[in-house]
Amino acid sequence: MMKKIGVFLMLFILVAIILLPGCDDENTLYVYNWGDYMDKSVIKQFEEEYGVKVKYQTYTTNEDMYVKINSGSAKYDIIFPSEYMLHRMAQEGLLQSINLNNIPNFALIDDIFKNAEYDPGNVYSVPYLWGTVGILYNKSMVNETVDSWDILWDKKYEKKILMVDSQRDSIGVALKRLGYSMNSTLEKEIDEAKESLIEQKPLVLAYVVDEARDKMINNEAALAVVWSGEAILAMAENDDLAYAYPKEGSNIWYDCVAIPATSTKKDLAEKFINFLCRTDIAYLNAEYTGYSSPQMEVVEQLDEELRNNPTAYPSNEIISNCEVFKYIGDFVEYYNKAWIEITAN
Amino acid sequence: MRRWLSYPYLVWMIMFITVPLLLIVFYAFTKQTDGGIVFSLDHFRQILDPLYLKVFLRSFKIAFISMLICLLIGYPVALFLSSKDFSQKSTYLMLIVIPMWMNFLLRTYAWLTLLENNGIFNKLLEFLGFGKVQFLYSEGAVILGTVYNFLPFMILPIYSVMVKIDESVISAAQDLGANSFQVLLKVMIPLSLPGVISGITMVFMPAVSTFVISRLLGGGQFALIGNIIEQQFLLTGNWGFGSALSFVLMVLVIISMFFMNANERNGKESML
């Protein structure tokens, strides 16, 4: 009997050793970013210049990333949360502070993007890219001016509408259409938004995130709610496409670079952040993703067409009509519930 | 037999089947409170919401329809493949298995392009003078994807039981004056029933819990129970509710399997 237990234990230990993750390599930086949100050559360049390895993985929404970091199941050294998620993660102690003295290139970022409400003093974050949410539409299928979210509820476009498979964005659109704030914390308003999204559901072709761009390029849909960078890349491929800011106002967002609390490679992570802020690197990323750069010098170097494109660099009038998502605390549970009801219905 | 040869699998089973199952039960029946973790049925109470009932019903409906189509297509195929007069057996078997060599996700993505409004099928319909059909992002597309992905799991178990049926039993039936329809009904079907049962199990169980097919081909509009469970773990981080949903799904699957096995036993008895 003792012998059997011995064999059993030995096997158990053996399997455990094989399956336990290998030792944390000091020279490997684990980067967790949005899908298609960085020029791949940037990573190669960083690896070469600093003689390190970068492991790069991607996520689809802020919520996906949050759950993964919060569960502690994976160790990352660099993440790219949007402002409201950054605020939440900082409050919950999931981030470590960044020593700005180690990031001299921080000076290159425009002052208007610094010291923002979501992270006063840039304790936890450095701005990466920013953009807006709007309606990408196909001019050959939509013969009217697109200037309101109402068009997404128009029966004319049944099965020709793409919505975002992301709760804050889709519920936010419905809230704005009803004239409420995208940061509403009133159950009555969320319920109304929820009802209107359920009512809209028969008209929706699909709820997607990364597929929206391809679908619009291939003329598969007439209207799509997209982030501005997606719109720019899509419009470059298909001349029939155009981007509109609804008059009810929209969302403007800022994605930041941050270091999760679980990271043990703060030095290397800070080097990477500093590298991302370097003008030539920031230029590569702004050009590749189509999103807007927080660095004036980068913007000036961009192609004239892109620089003057209101989709990427909207007028102050449009910006002032846009709202930034705020972290809404425990009320997020109510959003979760509403979103599940919308998708399950 | 050296019993220790089975220890590696035993360890595997404990680590990756027993422990996770216990974890699911643990998460499903507990709740985090300020005073620590306490026993609670809150998650199950939440499932009673008609909304989730609707999703469960939809999942079982889609899985059942897909399973039925797989059976209707797969049974005759298995029958032909197992017949001794059929000479190109290995070629056809190969053709059934080959798609399984390719990644499941890739095969589903392929349907995404085939079914698009400007995809091959609609181009063909247009060419033939018919109007375009909205194939993609419908319940039909989800069923099609499920049938396509799981059909081999229906054919192969039925086939493997059928090839083992003693030829002399069929000859005896024919000698005693049974026509081919009677042979099928009274000999082949009852004898192949164990294969049918395992085929049904192997199609129904993954179909009822799939979330990739409904996401890709349903466009996020036909949320199945798998999607809701995925949302709980990846989006809202509500592991307790996700575990409770998984637990209920498992119980429902076990119940349906129990009924199926009971039928199998009845079938055997009627044979005798």
Interface residues (C-beta under 8 A of the other chain):
Chain A: K4 V7 F8 L11 F12 V15 L19 T61 E63 D64 Y66 V67 K68 N70 S71 K159 D165 Q167 K201 V204 L205 A206 Y207 V208 N218 N219 E220 E333 N336 W339 I340 E341 T343 A344 N345
Chain B: W4 Y7 P8 L10 V11 W12 M15 L51 Y52 K54 V55 E116 N117 N118 Q134 L136 Y137 G218 G219 G220 Q221 A223 N227 I228 Q231 F233 L234 L235 T236 G237 N238
